[in-house]
C-alpha cells in the first residue's frame, strides 16, 4: 500500500509513483532583472501590483513616471507570490506577460524550467503551503507579517512527474476558468440590476426612465407607513428556544448562514419585508424568509406589492444607512415609517416590477449557488489530488 504522505488519494489512471519532496528553490528561480522606471517617464508599462491583483487580476497600464521604486522585469511565464499577509493567498499566475511587464516589490516573482507553473499555482494556494508561509513570516502583526524570499525558497513541496503535473494543472485551470466565468456572469447581472434599479423607479419628476408597455401614469409619493399594514417586532432569542421545525431568523441566516430549526413562533412569512433594526448594518432590508424573527429585526407586512416595496427600499439602501439611522451605536430611527418617502405606481405596475427584479435576483442567486458548488468541488479535489 502506498504511503499516503507520498502519493495523493485521487490520481489519473497510469500514475503510481511516489511524489518527490523538493525545496521550492530546487525547482524554481526568483526573477532578479529589474528596472528603474523613473528613467523612462513616458514609457508605458504593464504593472503587476497588489492593488491590481485585488481589483481585477489584470495589470495596470501606467507610465514609468508613476512608479516610484525599482520594479522587477517580467518577460516569461511566472508565479508572483505576495510577501504580505500570506493567509490571503495572493498568488498570481502570469501565463503570458504583457508587453513591458513589471511587478512591484510586493511580489516575489518565480519562474521554472522544471515544473509546470499551472500545477505549482495550485500547490502555492494549498493550505499546507499557506501554513508554511504563515509559520515562517515575520512582523509585528498578522496583517503586516511578511515572508522573505529566502524562507520562501526553503519551503518544501511534493512533486510528481512532469506528465502528471500537466494533467493536474490542466484540470484545475479548466475549473478556475469555469469559476471565473460564473463570477463574471454574476457581476454582470449585479451591474445590470443596479442600472435598472436606477431607471425603472420614478425619479424627482414622478416618472421612471424605463417602463413596461402600457403604463404612463405619474407615480404617487407616499410615506412608508401608508403602505405598511403591520409592523412586527422580532422577539425570538435562540438561547431560549428548543429544537423544532421553525427557522430561527437572525442576521447570520439572512446573509446565507445555516438554517437553525427551533420551536419558535412563526411570526413572519415569505412576503414580509425584514429590516435589521440594530447594529453596524442597521437598516439592511431582506425579503423571502419565513420563521421566528430574531430580536434585532423588524418586519413590515405591506398593502402594496411586497416585492416592489422591497426593491424600492433596496434601491435606497445607502440612503437608509446615511440618513435614517442614529449616530454612534446605529439603529434605525424610531419614526422611520413616518418620515421615509416611497413613490408607488398602480398595483399592476408594482407587480410587474417586483416580479421582474425577483426573477433577476433568482438568476443571480443561481450563479452564486453554482459558484459555491464549484468552489467546494475544487476544495475537494485539492485535498485529494495533492500530497
C-alpha positions as CSV (number, residue, x, y, z in Angstrom):
1,X,0.0,0.0,0.0
2,X,1.3,3.4,-0.9
3,X,2.4,5.8,1.9
4,X,-0.4,8.4,1.9
5,X,2.2,11.1,2.6
6,X,3.9,10.4,-0.7
7,X,1.0,9.8,-3.0
8,X,-2.4,11.5,-3.3
9,X,-5.7,9.7,-2.7
10,X,-7.0,10.6,-6.2
11,X,-4.9,10.1,-9.3
12,X,-5.1,9.9,-13.0
13,X,-5.0,6.4,-14.4
14,X,-1.5,5.1,-15.1
15,X,0.3,7.1,-12.4
16,X,1.6,5.1,-9.4
17,X,5.0,6.5,-8.5
18,X,5.5,8.3,-5.2
19,X,5.7,12.1,-5.4
20,X,9.1,13.5,-4.6
21,X,9.7,16.0,-1.9
22,X,11.7,19.1,-3.0
23,X,12.5,22.5,-1.9
24,X,10.9,25.3,-3.9
25,X,14.4,26.7,-4.6
26,X,15.4,23.4,-6.2
27,X,12.7,23.7,-8.9
28,X,12.2,27.5,-9.2
29,X,14.3,30.6,-9.5
30,X,13.5,34.1,-8.5
31,X,13.4,36.7,-11.2
32,X,16.0,39.3,-10.4
33,X,16.2,41.5,-13.5
34,X,15.0,45.0,-12.5
35,X,14.4,48.4,-14.0
36,X,14.2,51.9,-12.6
37,X,11.1,53.1,-14.5
38,X,11.7,56.7,-13.4
39,X,14.4,56.8,-16.1
40,X,11.7,56.1,-18.7
41,X,8.9,58.5,-17.5
42,X,7.0,58.5,-20.8
43,X,7.3,54.8,-21.4
44,X,4.1,52.7,-21.0
45,X,4.4,49.7,-18.6
46,X,2.1,46.9,-17.5
47,X,2.4,46.8,-13.8
48,X,1.5,43.7,-11.8
49,X,0.8,45.1,-8.3
50,X,-1.1,44.1,-5.2
51,X,-3.9,46.7,-5.9
52,X,-4.2,45.4,-9.5
53,X,-4.5,41.9,-8.2
54,X,-7.1,42.8,-5.6
55,X,-9.1,44.8,-8.1
56,X,-9.2,42.6,-11.2
57,X,-6.2,40.4,-11.5
58,X,-5.2,42.4,-14.6
59,X,-2.1,44.6,-14.7
60,X,-2.4,48.3,-14.5
61,X,-1.3,50.2,-17.7
62,X,0.8,53.1,-16.4
63,X,3.6,55.5,-17.3
64,X,7.1,54.9,-15.9
65,X,6.9,58.3,-14.1
66,X,4.0,56.9,-11.9
67,X,6.2,54.2,-10.3
68,X,8.4,55.5,-7.5
69,X,10.6,52.4,-6.9
70,X,12.5,49.8,-8.9
71,X,10.4,47.1,-10.5
72,X,11.2,43.5,-11.5
73,X,11.1,42.9,-15.2
74,X,8.6,40.1,-16.3
75,X,9.4,38.6,-19.7
76,X,8.4,35.0,-19.3
77,X,5.6,32.9,-17.6
78,X,5.9,33.2,-13.9
79,X,4.3,32.9,-10.5
80,X,4.1,36.1,-8.4
81,X,3.9,35.3,-4.6
82,X,2.8,38.1,-2.4
83,X,5.0,38.7,0.6
84,X,2.5,40.4,2.8
85,X,-0.3,38.7,4.9
86,X,0.1,35.4,3.2
87,X,-3.2,34.0,4.6
88,X,-4.9,35.9,1.8
89,X,-3.2,33.6,-0.8
90,X,-2.4,36.4,-3.3
91,X,-0.7,34.1,-5.8
92,X,-0.7,35.5,-9.4
93,X,0.0,33.1,-12.2
94,X,1.2,35.2,-15.2
95,X,0.8,32.8,-18.1
96,X,1.6,35.3,-20.8
97,X,3.1,38.6,-19.6
98,X,2.0,41.9,-21.2
99,X,4.5,44.0,-23.2
100,X,6.8,45.9,-20.9
101,X,5.6,43.9,-17.9
102,X,7.0,44.7,-14.5
103,X,6.0,43.7,-11.0
104,X,6.1,45.6,-7.8
105,X,8.2,44.8,-4.8
106,X,5.1,43.4,-3.0
107,X,5.6,40.2,-5.0
108,X,8.4,37.6,-5.3
109,X,8.4,36.6,-8.9
110,X,9.3,33.0,-9.7
111,X,10.0,31.1,-12.9
112,X,10.8,27.5,-13.6
113,X,12.1,25.3,-16.4
114,X,11.4,22.1,-14.5
115,X,7.9,22.2,-13.1
116,X,4.6,23.1,-14.6
117,X,3.5,26.5,-13.4
118,X,-0.2,25.7,-13.7
119,X,0.4,22.9,-11.2
120,X,2.6,25.0,-9.0
121,X,0.0,27.7,-8.9
122,X,-2.4,25.2,-7.2
123,X,0.3,24.0,-4.8
124,X,1.1,27.5,-3.8
125,X,-2.6,28.1,-2.8
126,X,-2.9,24.9,-0.8
127,X,-3.4,25.0,3.0
128,X,-0.2,23.1,3.6
129,X,1.9,25.7,1.7
130,X,0.0,28.6,3.2
131,X,0.6,27.3,6.8
132,X,4.3,27.1,6.0
133,X,4.4,30.7,4.8
134,X,2.5,31.8,7.9
135,X,4.8,30.0,10.2
136,X,7.9,31.5,8.5
137,X,6.6,35.1,8.2
138,X,8.0,37.8,10.4
139,X,6.5,41.1,11.6
140,X,4.6,42.8,14.4
141,X,1.1,41.8,13.4
142,X,-0.7,39.3,11.2
143,X,-1.6,41.9,8.6
144,X,2.0,43.2,8.4
145,X,3.9,39.9,8.6
146,X,6.0,39.1,5.5
147,X,7.7,36.1,4.0
148,X,11.2,36.7,2.8
149,X,12.5,35.3,-0.5
150,X,14.9,33.1,1.4
151,X,12.2,31.5,3.6
152,X,10.0,31.1,0.5
153,X,12.7,29.2,-1.4
154,X,13.3,26.9,1.5
155,X,9.7,25.7,1.6
156,X,9.1,22.1,0.8
157,X,6.6,20.6,-1.6
158,X,5.8,17.2,-3.1
159,X,6.0,17.0,-6.9
160,X,5.0,14.2,-9.3
161,X,6.4,13.6,-12.8
162,X,6.0,16.5,-15.3
163,X,3.3,14.5,-17.2
164,X,1.2,14.2,-14.0
165,X,1.8,17.8,-13.1
166,X,0.5,18.9,-16.5
167,X,-2.7,16.8,-16.2
168,X,-3.4,18.1,-12.7
169,X,-2.6,21.7,-13.8
170,X,-4.9,21.3,-16.8
171,X,-8.0,20.1,-14.7
172,X,-7.6,22.9,-12.2
173,X,-7.0,25.5,-14.9
174,X,-10.3,24.4,-16.5
175,X,-12.1,24.5,-13.1
176,X,-10.7,28.0,-12.4
177,X,-11.8,29.2,-15.8
178,X,-15.3,27.9,-15.2
179,X,-15.4,29.6,-11.8
180,X,-14.2,32.9,-13.3
181,X,-16.9,32.8,-16.0
182,X,-19.6,32.3,-13.4
183,X,-18.1,35.1,-11.2
184,X,-18.1,37.5,-14.2
185,X,-21.6,36.5,-15.2
186,X,-22.8,37.2,-11.7
187,X,-21.0,40.6,-11.7
188,X,-22.6,41.5,-15.0
189,X,-26.1,40.6,-13.6
190,X,-25.4,42.6,-10.5
191,X,-24.3,45.6,-12.6
192,X,-27.4,45.2,-14.8
193,X,-29.7,45.1,-11.7
194,X,-28.0,48.2,-10.3
195,X,-28.5,50.1,-13.5
196,X,-32.2,49.0,-13.9
197,X,-32.9,49.9,-10.2
198,X,-32.0,53.5,-11.2
199,X,-34.1,53.6,-14.3
200,X,-37.2,51.6,-13.5
201,X,-38.2,53.5,-10.4
202,X,-39.5,57.1,-10.5
203,X,-37.1,60.0,-10.1
204,X,-38.0,63.5,-8.8
205,X,-40.2,64.0,-11.9
206,X,-42.5,61.3,-10.7
207,X,-41.8,59.1,-13.8
208,X,-39.3,56.3,-14.3
209,X,-37.0,56.4,-17.3
210,X,-37.7,52.8,-18.3
211,X,-41.3,51.4,-18.1
212,X,-43.2,48.3,-19.1
213,X,-45.5,48.9,-22.0
214,X,-49.0,50.2,-21.2
215,X,-48.1,52.3,-18.1
216,X,-47.8,56.0,-18.3
217,X,-49.3,57.5,-15.1
218,X,-47.3,59.5,-12.7
219,X,-46.1,57.7,-9.5
220,X,-47.6,58.8,-6.2
221,X,-45.5,59.8,-3.3
222,X,-46.5,58.3,0.0
223,X,-45.0,57.8,3.4
224,X,-43.8,54.3,4.0
225,X,-46.4,53.9,6.8
226,X,-49.1,54.3,4.2
227,X,-48.2,51.0,2.5
228,X,-47.3,49.1,5.7
229,X,-50.3,47.3,7.2
230,X,-48.5,45.7,10.1
231,X,-45.1,46.1,11.8
232,X,-43.7,43.0,13.6
233,X,-41.0,43.3,16.3
234,X,-38.7,40.3,16.4
235,X,-38.8,38.6,19.8
236,X,-37.1,35.2,19.3
237,X,-33.9,34.5,21.2
238,X,-32.0,31.4,20.2
239,X,-30.8,30.6,23.6
240,X,-34.4,30.3,24.9
241,X,-35.6,28.1,22.1
242,X,-35.6,24.3,21.7
243,X,-35.2,22.2,18.5
244,X,-38.3,22.2,16.3
245,X,-39.5,22.9,12.8
246,X,-39.5,26.7,12.5
247,X,-36.5,28.5,11.2
248,X,-34.8,31.0,13.5
249,X,-34.2,34.2,11.6
250,X,-31.2,36.3,12.5
251,X,-28.6,38.2,10.5
252,X,-26.5,35.0,10.1
253,X,-29.3,33.2,8.4
254,X,-30.4,36.2,6.4
255,X,-26.9,36.5,5.0
256,X,-26.6,32.9,3.8
257,X,-25.9,31.1,7.0
258,X,-27.0,27.6,8.1
259,X,-30.7,27.2,8.9
260,X,-31.5,26.5,12.6
261,X,-34.8,24.9,13.2
262,X,-36.5,25.7,16.5
263,X,-39.8,25.6,18.4
264,X,-40.2,29.3,18.0
265,X,-43.4,31.1,16.9
266,X,-43.5,31.6,13.1
267,X,-44.3,35.3,13.0
268,X,-43.2,36.3,9.5
269,X,-44.0,34.9,6.1
270,X,-42.2,34.9,2.7
271,X,-44.0,38.1,1.6
272,X,-42.9,40.2,4.7
273,X,-40.0,42.7,4.3
274,X,-37.4,42.3,7.1
275,X,-35.2,45.1,8.3
276,X,-32.2,44.9,10.7
277,X,-33.0,47.3,13.4
278,X,-29.8,47.4,15.5
279,X,-26.0,47.0,14.9
280,X,-23.4,48.2,12.4
281,X,-25.6,47.1,9.4
282,X,-28.9,48.5,10.9
283,X,-31.2,49.4,8.1
284,X,-30.4,46.4,5.8
285,X,-33.5,45.0,4.2
286,X,-34.3,41.4,3.3
287,X,-37.2,39.5,1.7
288,X,-38.2,35.9,1.0
289,X,-37.8,34.4,4.5
290,X,-40.3,32.9,6.9
291,X,-39.9,31.8,10.5
292,X,-39.3,33.1,14.0
293,X,-38.0,36.6,13.8
294,X,-34.9,37.4,15.9
295,X,-34.9,40.2,18.4
296,X,-32.6,42.6,16.4
297,X,-35.1,42.6,13.4
298,X,-38.4,44.0,12.5
299,X,-40.8,43.0,9.7
300,X,-43.2,45.0,7.5
301,X,-46.4,43.5,6.1
302,X,-47.4,45.7,3.2
303,X,-50.6,46.6,1.4
304,X,-48.6,47.4,-1.7
305,X,-46.8,44.6,-3.6
306,X,-44.1,43.4,-1.2
307,X,-41.6,42.5,-3.9
308,X,-41.9,46.1,-5.3
309,X,-41.5,47.7,-1.9
310,X,-38.5,45.6,-1.1
311,X,-36.7,46.5,-4.3
312,X,-37.6,50.2,-3.7
313,X,-36.0,50.0,-0.2
314,X,-33.0,48.1,-1.6
315,X,-32.6,50.8,-4.2
316,X,-32.4,53.3,-1.4
317,X,-30.2,51.1,0.9
318,X,-27.4,53.6,1.1
319,X,-29.9,56.5,1.8
320,X,-31.3,54.5,4.7
321,X,-27.8,53.9,6.1
322,X,-26.8,57.5,5.8
323,X,-30.0,59.4,6.7
324,X,-32.3,57.2,8.8
325,X,-30.1,55.8,11.5
326,X,-28.9,57.1,14.8
327,X,-25.2,58.0,15.2
328,X,-22.7,56.2,17.4
329,X,-24.3,52.9,18.1
330,X,-26.5,52.6,15.0
331,X,-30.1,51.6,15.0
332,X,-32.9,52.6,12.6
333,X,-34.6,55.8,13.9
334,X,-38.0,55.2,15.6
335,X,-40.0,57.3,13.2
336,X,-38.6,55.6,10.1
337,X,-42.1,54.6,8.8
338,X,-43.4,58.1,9.3
339,X,-40.6,60.0,7.6
340,X,-39.4,57.7,4.8
341,X,-41.0,58.6,1.4
342,X,-41.8,56.0,-1.2
343,X,-43.0,56.5,-4.8
344,X,-45.6,54.0,-5.9
345,X,-47.3,53.3,-9.2
346,X,-50.6,51.5,-9.8
347,X,-50.7,47.9,-8.5
348,X,-50.3,46.2,-11.9
349,X,-47.1,48.1,-12.5
350,X,-45.9,47.3,-9.0
351,X,-46.5,43.6,-9.7
352,X,-44.5,43.6,-13.0
353,X,-41.6,45.5,-11.5
354,X,-41.5,43.3,-8.4
355,X,-41.7,40.1,-10.4
356,X,-39.0,41.3,-12.8
357,X,-36.5,42.0,-10.1
358,X,-37.4,38.8,-8.2
359,X,-36.5,36.8,-11.4
360,X,-33.3,38.7,-11.7
361,X,-32.4,38.1,-8.1
362,X,-33.2,34.4,-8.5
363,X,-30.8,34.2,-11.5
364,X,-28.0,36.0,-9.5
365,X,-28.6,33.5,-6.6
366,X,-28.4,30.6,-9.1
367,X,-25.0,31.7,-10.3
368,X,-23.9,32.1,-6.6
369,X,-25.0,28.6,-5.8
370,X,-23.2,27.2,-8.9
371,X,-20.1,29.2,-7.7
372,X,-20.4,27.7,-4.2
373,X,-20.7,24.2,-5.6
374,X,-17.7,24.7,-8.0
375,X,-15.5,26.0,-5.2
376,X,-16.5,23.1,-2.9
377,X,-15.6,20.7,-5.8
378,X,-12.2,22.4,-6.2
379,X,-11.6,22.3,-2.4
380,X,-12.3,18.5,-2.5
381,X,-10.0,18.0,-5.5
382,X,-7.2,20.0,-3.8
383,X,-7.5,17.7,-0.7
384,X,-7.4,14.5,-2.7
385,X,-5.2,15.2,-5.7
386,X,-2.2,16.7,-3.8
387,X,0.1,15.4,-1.2
